[in-house]
């Protein structure tokens, strides 16, 4: 089992891609942050925020 801290605030939802090399998380607002695994690190590759609705 691995452990990684992405954000300081709680997340409202998350989703993995098929091979679990990317994860999309929502920091309990209208944004979606997409991270990609690179070795032992997770790097933010995208930040979706051009909408105004709460992500659930």
N, CA and C of each residue as an Amber inpcrd file, in Angstrom:
protein
   168
   0.8340000  -1.1620000   0.0000000   0.0000000   0.0000000   0.0000000
   0.8910000   1.2420000   0.0000000   0.5120000   2.2300000  -0.7680000
   1.2600000   3.4910000  -0.8510000   0.4270000   4.6160000  -0.2450000
   1.0990000   5.6500000   0.1950000   0.4300000   6.8010000   0.7920000
   0.9970000   8.0580000   0.1570000   0.1010000   8.9830000  -0.2480000
   0.5390000  10.2690000  -0.7780000  -0.4750000  11.3310000  -0.3800000
  -0.0070000  12.4720000   0.0370000  -0.8770000  13.5860000   0.3940000
  -0.9100000  14.5680000  -0.7730000  -2.0890000  14.7340000  -1.4000000
  -2.2150000  15.6150000  -2.5550000  -2.5160000  17.0500000  -2.1480000
  -3.4760000  17.2380000  -1.2730000  -3.9410000  18.5730000  -0.9120000
  -4.0610000  18.6970000   0.5940000  -4.1490000  19.9340000   1.0640000
  -4.3460000  20.1750000   2.4890000  -5.8150000  19.9930000   2.8560000
  -6.7240000  20.4620000   1.9880000  -8.1490000  20.3880000   2.2780000
  -8.7180000  19.0240000   1.8510000  -9.9020000  18.6670000   2.3730000
 -10.5420000  17.4020000   2.0050000 -10.9260000  17.3940000   0.5280000
 -11.0370000  16.2010000  -0.0520000 -11.4960000  16.0840000  -1.4320000
 -12.9310000  15.5630000  -1.4260000 -13.7230000  15.9950000  -2.4260000
 -15.1230000  15.5680000  -2.4790000 -15.3130000  14.3410000  -3.3590000
 -14.3970000  14.0910000  -4.2890000 -14.4860000  12.8960000  -5.1230000
 -13.1400000  12.6480000  -5.7990000 -12.9770000  11.4330000  -6.3050000
 -11.7630000  11.0820000  -7.0270000 -12.0910000   9.9820000  -8.0350000
 -11.2170000   9.8260000  -9.0180000 -11.3720000   8.7670000 -10.0190000
  -9.9960000   8.4050000 -10.5620000  -9.7890000   7.1070000 -10.7800000
  -8.5320000   6.6030000 -11.3400000  -8.7140000   6.3060000 -12.8250000
  -7.5940000   6.3110000 -13.5820000  -7.6600000   5.7880000 -14.9360000
  -7.5110000   4.2670000 -14.8580000  -7.5850000   3.5840000 -15.9950000
  -7.6310000   2.1230000 -16.0140000  -6.4210000   1.4710000 -15.3570000
  -5.2150000   1.9530000 -15.6340000  -4.0120000   1.3130000 -15.0780000
  -3.4880000   2.0020000 -13.8180000  -4.2740000   2.9310000 -13.2620000
  -3.9680000   3.6370000 -12.0070000  -2.6580000   4.4240000 -12.0490000
  -2.3380000   4.9600000 -13.2130000  -1.1750000   5.8380000 -13.3280000
  -1.5810000   7.3030000 -13.2700000  -2.8920000   7.5830000 -13.3010000
  -3.4100000   8.9390000 -13.1750000  -4.5990000   8.9260000 -12.2210000
  -4.7400000  10.0270000 -11.4910000  -5.8870000  10.1770000 -10.6000000
  -6.4320000  11.5940000 -10.7600000  -7.7550000  11.7100000 -10.8070000
  -8.4200000  13.0140000 -10.8460000  -9.0690000  13.2130000  -9.4840000
  -8.8150000  14.3620000  -8.8660000  -9.3950000  14.6450000  -7.5540000
 -10.0370000  16.0280000  -7.5690000 -11.0550000  16.1860000  -6.7410000
 -11.7340000  17.4730000  -6.6120000 -11.5420000  17.9870000  -5.1960000
 -10.9460000  19.1700000  -5.0340000 -10.7230000  19.7280000  -3.6990000
 -11.9720000  20.3950000  -3.1150000 -13.1200000  19.7200000  -3.2330000
 -14.3830000  20.1760000  -2.6470000 -14.8220000  21.5390000  -3.1830000
 -14.6150000  21.7600000  -4.4860000 -15.0720000  22.9910000  -5.1370000
 -15.3690000  22.6850000  -6.6050000 -15.2110000  23.6490000  -7.4930000
 -15.5230000  23.4610000  -8.9090000 -14.3200000  22.9940000  -9.7320000
 -13.1790000  22.7790000  -9.1140000 -11.9660000  22.3910000  -9.8360000
 -11.7610000  20.8760000  -9.8240000 -11.0700000  20.3810000 -10.8570000
 -10.6240000  18.9940000 -10.9100000  -9.1350000  19.0220000 -11.2030000
  -8.3460000  18.3980000 -10.3400000  -6.9010000  18.3300000 -10.5160000
  -6.5460000  16.9180000 -10.9600000  -5.7590000  16.8120000 -12.0300000
  -5.3520000  15.5080000 -12.5440000  -3.8600000  15.3400000 -12.3150000
  -3.5140000  14.2360000 -11.6350000  -2.1240000  13.9260000 -11.3130000
  -1.7040000  12.6690000 -12.0540000  -0.4180000  12.6060000 -12.3990000
   0.1450000  11.4470000 -13.0840000   1.3330000  10.9300000 -12.2830000
   1.4120000   9.6180000 -12.1440000   2.5010000   9.0150000 -11.3710000
   3.7700000   8.9870000 -12.2050000   4.8550000   9.4430000 -11.5890000
   6.1730000   9.4400000 -12.2230000   7.1590000   8.8880000 -11.1980000
   7.4670000   7.6080000 -11.3040000   8.3030000   6.9640000 -10.2960000
   7.5460000   6.8810000  -8.9890000   8.1080000   7.4550000  -7.9270000
   7.4440000   7.4590000  -6.6210000   6.6660000   8.7470000  -6.3820000
   6.6780000   9.6800000  -7.3420000   6.0290000  10.9840000  -7.1730000
   4.7620000  11.0750000  -8.0090000   3.8720000  11.9680000  -7.6000000
   2.6800000  12.3190000  -8.3620000   2.8260000  13.7700000  -8.7960000
   2.7260000  14.0200000 -10.1040000   2.8580000  15.3690000 -10.6480000
   1.5230000  15.8290000 -11.2120000   1.1360000  17.0740000 -10.8940000
  -0.1000000  17.6280000 -11.4540000   0.1260000  17.9100000 -12.9340000
  -0.7270000  17.3200000 -13.7990000  -0.5870000  17.5050000 -15.2410000
  -1.6930000  18.3730000 -15.8290000  -2.8400000  18.4620000 -15.1440000
  -3.9520000  19.2910000 -15.6300000  -4.7210000  19.8610000 -14.4440000
  -5.3360000  21.0060000 -14.6720000  -6.2550000  21.5820000 -13.6900000
  -7.4570000  22.1110000 -14.4580000  -8.5930000  21.4630000 -14.2820000
  -9.8180000  21.8410000 -14.9830000 -10.6190000  22.7670000 -14.0810000
 -10.8880000  23.9790000 -14.5440000 -11.6180000  24.9320000 -13.7010000
 -12.4530000  25.9190000 -14.5020000 -12.7650000  25.6140000 -15.7390000
 -13.5300000  26.5450000 -16.5680000 -15.0280000  26.2580000 -16.5310000
 -15.5260000  25.8600000 -15.3850000 -16.9610000  25.6880000 -15.1900000
 -17.2970000  26.2280000 -13.8100000 -18.5770000  26.3630000 -13.5220000
 -18.9380000  26.9880000 -12.2510000 -19.7240000  26.0840000 -11.3190000
 -19.9120000  24.8290000 -11.6850000 -20.6730000  23.9230000 -10.8310000
 -19.8040000  23.1430000  -9.8710000 -20.3850000  22.7660000  -8.7430000
 -19.6900000  21.9410000  -7.7560000 -19.4740000  20.5460000  -8.3400000
 -18.2950000  19.9910000  -8.1860000 -17.9910000  18.6450000  -8.6690000
 -18.2990000  17.6610000  -7.5540000 -19.1180000  16.6450000  -7.8710000
 -19.4600000  15.6310000  -6.8640000 -19.2910000  14.2470000  -7.4250000
